[in-house]
Amino acid sequence: MKIITDENKIEEILSRGTEDIIDRDSLKKKLMSGERLNIKFGIDPTGPKIHLGRATILMKLRDFQDLGHKITLIIGDFTALIGDASDKDSIRKPLTEKEIKENLKDYLAQIGTILDLKKVEVRHNKEWFGKMKAEELIKLSMNFTAQQMIQRRNFKERWDAEKPIGVHELTYPILQGYDSVVIKSDLELGGFDQLFNLKAGRELQKIFNQKPQDVMTLRMIYGLDGRKMSTSWGNVINILDEPKEMFGKLMSLQDELIPGYFESCTRIPMTQVNQFRQNLLEKAVNPKDVKKILAKEIIAFFYNHKKAEEAENEFEKVFENKELPSEIVEIIVDEGKVDTQDLLVKIDLAKSKSEAKRLIEQGGARIVFGNATDEIKLGTMEIKKGMVIQAGKRHFRKIV
């Protein structure tokens, strides 16, 4: 495949949604040379679904793929046993091999919605770490100091707060770095919180007499609670979310996050992104209208334009016109009196009675029956067939 060296396209790839590049001049020179680069991205199957935060990196990989470069995807079926501590303020719960295998079931299918998998080399790092002897791992570790590891931001914060740091966590950057040695990576992509790990790859490549990879980190995509989007925190928009659910989640975004989502999660022209940014800053547009455009762009990317339009229509019907959704999950519940907390748990609108209690006390649960709408109170209520129970803004159940 011919390598595309269009300078405008290369400049956009180097600037759009990026946080840092080491070494930018070196990378641009390679991209302009027509050399086919081996571009690495490692992903640990810490959950069964891929969210937008990870998808932004896959979209950047697709940009490189469209220029003709080789993508090597490292599935961290070994490193997931340890878990990357880059964004963690405490020791994460380790995954079992069974959990990792379960999470991997649909991973490539999800990745295939963004990358052309026929042109991707997929490697599993258990392939080499599963055979590595203790002696080899110790020799690798000798290239780094405990001080280097502890000085990384989140470890330092945990150290200062006297929170435990697992010895196994200190090995993760070394393992990720060694992945780059194995595949002879020219460029590695990651989130900006992974910069320490990516630099470890550069150092190990020098030790193994390889040219150090260039590094590109991307800007953080914040989740629904304002923190980094993370499977562990459950604040995610997954690329497999149903279009209507995805639309609703995106409409709940804080207004200041809109331009960043346009830049990193869509491929509309940057001139248009910058115009949206300026209009929002000057309060020349209603943020809700811009979020609708954003939601449709993202849904169209992962599904199609028809699904995006349907999701918008459903959102307007339910949230703006206060009508019931077109499709509601039906639940069989016997008629008669029932405790309201027990009911919300039984019909899967709350995970526990305490969560149900909070929801009710905050006025977040209601009954829709015929033309009447009533707020659910703590205590008991009479169940009748045909009732619709709503929790929050987006969750409904119909009693049948």
Wavefront OBJ file of the C-alpha trace (Angstrom):
o trace
v 0.000 0.000 0.000
v 1.272 3.436 -0.954
v 2.197 5.731 1.964
v 0.385 9.086 1.815
v 2.658 12.035 2.635
v 0.181 14.906 2.311
v 1.520 17.554 4.732
v -1.914 18.960 5.613
v -3.215 15.515 6.589
v -0.064 14.793 8.581
v -0.278 18.126 10.423
v -3.893 17.433 11.399
v -2.968 13.978 12.732
v -0.109 15.487 14.737
v -2.245 18.256 16.248
v -5.850 17.040 16.528
v -6.612 15.896 20.062
v -2.940 15.417 20.939
v -1.393 16.355 24.271
v 2.301 15.692 23.658
v 4.617 14.195 21.038
v 8.149 12.946 21.671
v 9.840 13.678 19.293
v 7.465 15.728 17.086
v 10.107 16.816 14.545
v 11.393 13.268 14.285
v 7.898 11.853 13.789
v 6.873 14.405 11.175
v 10.090 13.790 9.250
v 9.390 10.036 9.211
v 5.782 10.569 8.121
v 6.856 12.899 5.316
v 9.585 10.495 4.141
v 7.184 7.857 2.868
v 8.615 5.283 5.291
v 6.020 2.773 6.518
v 5.924 3.018 10.296
v 5.055 0.299 12.791
v 2.598 2.025 15.136
v 1.832 0.394 18.461
v -1.099 0.572 20.814
v -1.544 -1.668 23.827
v -4.930 -2.275 25.383
v -5.703 -4.306 28.493
v -9.086 -6.077 28.574
v -10.038 -4.695 31.997
v -13.724 -4.748 31.042
v -15.849 -6.304 28.295
v -16.674 -3.022 26.564
v -14.588 -0.329 24.903
v -15.531 3.233 25.830
v -15.048 6.524 23.984
v -11.892 7.326 25.946
v -10.156 4.338 24.390
v -11.952 4.780 21.078
v -10.286 8.168 20.551
v -6.905 6.422 20.408
v -8.282 3.818 18.016
v -9.610 6.638 15.827
v -6.139 8.210 15.769
v -4.713 4.820 14.798
v -7.254 4.707 11.968
v -5.966 8.091 10.770
v -2.454 6.606 10.574
v -3.839 3.474 8.943
v -5.493 5.610 6.265
v -2.056 7.059 5.473
v -0.829 3.512 4.839
v 1.053 2.778 8.058
v 1.119 -0.563 9.868
v -0.835 -0.829 13.124
v 0.277 -3.354 15.734
v -2.287 -3.901 18.446
v -1.028 -5.431 21.684
v -3.783 -7.163 23.633
v -2.559 -7.162 27.224
v -3.830 -10.558 28.300
v -0.768 -10.811 30.583
v -0.446 -7.202 31.754
v -4.166 -7.136 32.594
v -3.327 -9.540 35.428
v -1.401 -6.633 37.003
v -3.354 -3.652 35.748
v -2.001 -0.255 34.738
v -1.836 2.046 37.762
v -1.382 5.214 35.667
v -4.704 6.746 36.724
v -5.362 4.896 39.971
v -5.268 6.375 43.479
v -5.375 2.943 45.117
v -4.427 -0.662 44.347
v -6.861 -1.990 41.775
v -8.555 -5.336 42.172
v -6.580 -7.881 40.110
v -8.343 -9.711 37.301
v -8.410 -13.481 37.033
v -7.505 -15.294 33.813
v -11.159 -16.301 33.498
v -12.285 -12.655 33.719
v -9.714 -11.626 31.116
v -10.881 -14.320 28.683
v -14.490 -13.265 29.222
v -13.638 -9.614 28.581
v -11.785 -10.537 25.379
v -14.756 -12.263 23.726
v -16.003 -9.268 21.736
v -12.932 -7.034 21.951
v -11.744 -7.386 18.372
v -15.260 -7.025 17.004
v -15.557 -3.693 18.815
v -12.124 -2.561 17.643
v -13.165 -3.553 14.123
v -15.845 -0.850 14.138
v -12.960 1.657 13.968
v -9.875 -0.085 12.534
v -9.609 -2.187 9.397
v -8.610 -5.404 11.172
v -7.425 -6.995 7.920
v -4.536 -4.528 8.012
v -3.803 -4.813 11.751
v -1.262 -7.132 13.334
v -2.770 -8.364 16.594
v -0.401 -9.691 19.266
v -1.087 -10.935 22.803
v 1.661 -10.138 25.295
v 1.137 -13.397 27.150
v 2.876 -14.835 24.084
v 6.232 -13.591 25.410
v 5.631 -12.856 29.077
v 4.086 -16.275 29.592
v 7.468 -17.766 28.614
v 9.715 -15.217 30.327
v 11.925 -16.586 33.107
v 12.216 -14.837 36.470
v 15.861 -14.139 35.690
v 14.937 -12.227 32.522
v 12.330 -10.137 34.355
v 14.830 -9.263 37.084
v 17.376 -8.204 34.462
v 14.770 -5.954 32.836
v 13.940 -4.415 36.216
v 17.622 -3.573 36.781
v 17.317 -0.823 34.182
v 15.043 1.256 36.426
v 15.158 2.486 40.015
v 12.503 2.451 42.707
v 12.890 6.240 42.924
v 11.973 6.608 39.244
v 8.791 4.628 39.785
v 7.753 6.315 43.025
v 8.257 9.795 41.550
v 5.540 9.322 38.942
v 2.606 11.552 39.896
v -0.024 9.094 41.138
v 2.493 6.905 43.000
v 3.960 9.990 44.683
v 0.497 11.099 45.759
v -0.235 7.656 47.187
v 3.165 7.588 48.921
v 2.587 11.006 50.490
v -0.900 9.945 51.591
v 0.554 6.718 53.038
v -1.631 4.632 50.739
v -0.250 1.207 49.785
v 1.624 0.735 46.500
v 1.947 -2.842 45.309
v 5.376 -4.029 44.153
v 3.604 -5.653 41.205
v 2.330 -2.192 40.142
v 5.919 -0.971 39.782
v 6.589 -3.638 37.148
v 3.814 -2.533 34.806
v 5.706 0.255 32.970
v 8.617 -2.152 32.443
v 6.322 -4.773 30.920
v 4.581 -2.241 28.674
v 7.969 -0.907 27.618
v 9.214 -4.386 26.758
v 6.221 -4.868 24.439
v 7.760 -2.116 22.291
v 11.061 -4.009 22.161
v 9.353 -7.225 21.058
v 7.525 -5.653 18.121
v 10.203 -3.021 17.305
v 7.733 -0.161 17.535
v 8.387 3.119 15.680
v 5.610 5.037 17.407
v 3.431 4.279 20.425
v 0.115 5.941 21.210
v -1.510 6.291 24.613
v -3.372 8.572 26.976
v -1.340 11.426 28.449
v -1.499 9.742 31.874
v 0.506 6.890 30.334
v 3.481 9.047 29.359
v 5.739 7.412 31.977
v 4.986 3.943 30.540
v 5.560 5.096 26.965
v 8.916 6.610 27.884
v 9.886 3.288 29.497
v 9.505 1.749 26.046
v 11.960 4.291 24.603
v 14.523 3.515 27.307
v 14.285 -0.240 26.883
v 14.578 0.012 23.108
v 17.859 1.945 23.536
v 19.125 -0.790 25.882
v 18.229 -3.415 23.265
v 20.017 -1.401 20.548
v 16.813 -0.339 18.812
v 15.905 3.172 17.670
v 13.676 4.640 20.414
v 10.044 4.880 19.421
v 8.382 8.241 19.095
v 5.522 8.770 21.525
v 2.142 10.426 21.019
v -0.186 11.058 23.942
v -3.786 12.146 23.470
v -5.878 14.502 25.540
v -8.068 13.070 28.242
v -11.738 12.468 27.534
v -13.679 13.185 30.694
v -16.503 10.877 31.701
v -20.038 11.543 32.861
v -18.918 12.416 36.409
v -16.173 14.828 35.333
v -13.314 12.400 35.999
v -11.270 10.564 33.392
v -13.480 8.111 31.512
v -12.692 4.741 33.097
v -14.303 1.312 33.103
v -13.313 0.966 36.764
v -15.337 4.062 37.661
v -18.364 3.249 35.491
v -18.572 6.828 34.135
v -18.302 5.716 30.535
v -20.002 6.014 27.173
v -19.387 2.652 25.516
v -19.177 2.303 21.757
v -21.653 -0.622 22.019
v -24.236 1.451 23.903
v -27.581 1.508 22.119
v -27.947 4.710 20.057
v -30.764 6.049 22.260
v -28.747 5.430 25.411
v -25.627 6.951 23.842
v -27.607 10.033 22.782
v -28.976 10.509 26.292
v -25.547 10.159 27.896
v -23.981 12.657 25.506
v -26.774 15.156 26.158
v -25.870 15.014 29.867
v -22.294 16.197 29.198
v -21.086 19.338 30.901
v -21.146 22.169 28.361
v -17.417 22.922 28.665
v -16.588 19.389 27.439
v -18.384 19.773 24.107
v -15.464 21.140 21.979
v -13.063 18.474 23.270
v -15.499 15.720 22.345
v -15.921 17.192 18.852
v -12.153 17.301 18.401
v -11.327 13.835 19.747
v -14.475 11.757 19.153
v -15.501 12.944 15.680
v -13.755 13.695 12.424
v -15.680 16.784 11.370
v -13.314 19.488 10.043
v -11.370 21.379 12.702
v -12.585 24.674 11.223
v -16.105 23.608 12.225
v -14.918 22.432 15.654
v -13.260 25.797 16.267
v -16.421 27.606 15.174
v -18.463 25.606 17.686
v -15.877 26.441 20.366
v -16.066 30.159 19.577
v -19.875 30.223 19.416
v -20.140 28.454 22.784
v -17.618 30.835 24.327
v -19.541 33.862 23.064
v -22.885 32.279 24.081
v -24.028 32.686 20.464
v -25.629 29.228 20.426
v -27.636 27.065 22.791
v -25.252 24.347 24.115
v -28.097 21.829 23.956
v -28.386 22.305 20.184
v -24.637 21.816 19.741
v -24.722 18.673 21.910
v -27.415 17.253 19.630
v -25.093 17.725 16.645
v -22.260 16.092 18.612
v -24.398 13.127 19.655
v -25.573 12.532 16.088
v -22.002 12.709 14.743
v -20.745 10.120 17.232
v -23.708 7.766 16.776
v -23.440 8.007 12.989
v -19.758 7.031 13.246
v -20.483 3.846 15.201
v -23.886 3.055 13.668
v -25.331 5.173 10.839
v -27.137 8.455 10.200
v -30.585 6.856 10.363
v -29.918 5.509 13.875
v -28.624 8.944 14.886
v -31.815 10.640 13.675
v -33.987 8.061 15.448
v -32.056 8.598 18.690
v -32.544 12.364 18.437
v -36.283 11.977 17.793
v -36.638 9.658 20.785
v -34.718 12.071 23.027
v -36.935 14.983 22.015
v -40.057 12.892 22.543
v -39.113 11.775 26.063
v -37.108 14.683 27.466
v -38.518 17.710 25.680
v -42.125 16.673 25.035
v -42.312 14.591 28.247
v -43.780 11.591 26.419
v -43.039 7.950 27.214
v -40.344 6.170 25.171
v -41.384 4.155 22.118
v -39.907 1.008 23.630
v -40.091 0.181 27.346
v -38.799 -2.939 29.063
v -41.765 -4.940 30.367
v -41.620 -6.589 33.801
v -44.092 -9.048 35.304
v -45.084 -7.982 38.829
v -48.075 -9.286 40.774
v -50.767 -6.722 41.488
v -51.202 -5.593 45.079
v -49.278 -3.572 47.648
v -45.481 -3.531 47.570
v -42.698 -1.686 49.346
v -41.424 1.012 46.984
v -37.735 0.346 47.706
v -38.212 -3.388 47.093
v -40.052 -2.618 43.854
v -37.242 -0.494 42.374
v -34.719 -3.232 43.158
v -36.988 -5.988 41.804
v -37.541 -4.258 38.454
v -33.830 -3.399 38.155
v -34.134 0.358 38.521
v -31.898 0.319 41.614
v -29.067 -2.003 42.609
v -29.908 -1.994 46.312
v -32.544 -0.797 48.769
v -30.230 1.994 49.931
v -29.821 3.220 46.335
v -33.607 2.981 45.888
v -34.129 5.008 49.053
v -31.768 7.768 47.866
v -33.500 7.865 44.472
v -36.939 8.203 46.067
v -35.827 10.802 48.626
v -34.281 12.909 45.842
v -37.533 12.822 43.849
v -35.985 10.731 41.090
v -38.700 8.039 40.836
v -42.212 8.423 39.516
v -45.278 6.502 38.301
v -46.956 7.167 34.962
v -50.416 5.583 34.719
v -52.862 6.714 32.080
v -52.778 10.506 32.034
v -51.580 10.776 35.631
v -48.000 11.184 36.850
v -47.122 10.824 40.539
v -43.882 10.913 42.438
v -43.010 7.681 44.248
v -42.714 8.033 48.019
v -41.069 5.868 50.668
v -43.455 3.245 52.016
v -45.908 1.056 50.104
v -47.805 1.545 46.858
v -50.481 -0.287 44.915
v -49.254 -2.115 41.805
v -51.511 -2.178 38.747
v -50.859 -3.629 35.320
v -50.006 -1.014 32.706
v -48.142 1.205 35.151
v -44.845 2.693 33.969
v -42.175 3.236 36.610
v -39.489 5.801 35.810
v -36.166 6.201 37.613
v -33.986 9.162 36.775
v -34.358 10.635 33.317
v -33.668 7.657 31.085
v -34.831 4.445 32.770
v -38.364 3.064 32.455
v -40.166 -0.212 33.260
v -43.719 -1.194 32.358
v -45.662 -3.458 34.738
v -47.442 -6.275 32.878
l 1 2 3 4 5 6 7 8 9 10 11 12 13 14 15 16 17 18 19 20 21 22 23 24 25 26 27 28 29 30 31 32 33 34 35 36 37 38 39 40 41 42 43 44 45 46 47 48 49 50 51 52 53 54 55 56 57 58 59 60 61 62 63 64 65 66 67 68 69 70 71 72 73 74 75 76 77 78 79 80 81 82 83 84 85 86 87 88 89 90 91 92 93 94 95 96 97 98 99 100 101 102 103 104 105 106 107 108 109 110 111 112 113 114 115 116 117 118 119 120 121 122 123 124 125 126 127 128 129 130 131 132 133 134 135 136 137 138 139 140 141 142 143 144 145 146 147 148 149 150 151 152 153 154 155 156 157 158 159 160 161 162 163 164 165 166 167 168 169 170 171 172 173 174 175 176 177 178 179 180 181 182 183 184 185 186 187 188 189 190 191 192 193 194 195 196 197 198 199 200 201 202 203 204 205 206 207 208 209 210 211 212 213 214 215 216 217 218 219 220 221 222 223 224 225 226 227 228 229 230 231 232 233 234 235 236 237 238 239 240 241 242 243 244 245 246 247 248 249 250 251 252 253 254 255 256 257 258 259 260 261 262 263 264 265 266 267 268 269 270 271 272 273 274 275 276 277 278 279 280 281 282 283 284 285 286 287 288 289 290 291 292 293 294 295 296 297 298 299 300 301 302 303 304 305 306 307 308 309 310 311 312 313 314 315 316 317 318 319 320 321 322 323 324 325 326 327 328 329 330 331 332 333 334 335 336 337 338 339 340 341 342 343 344 345 346 347 348 349 350 351 352 353 354 355 356 357 358 359 360 361 362 363 364 365 366 367 368 369 370 371 372 373 374 375 376 377 378 379 380 381 382 383 384 385 386 387 388 389 390 391 392 393 394 395 396 397 398 399 400
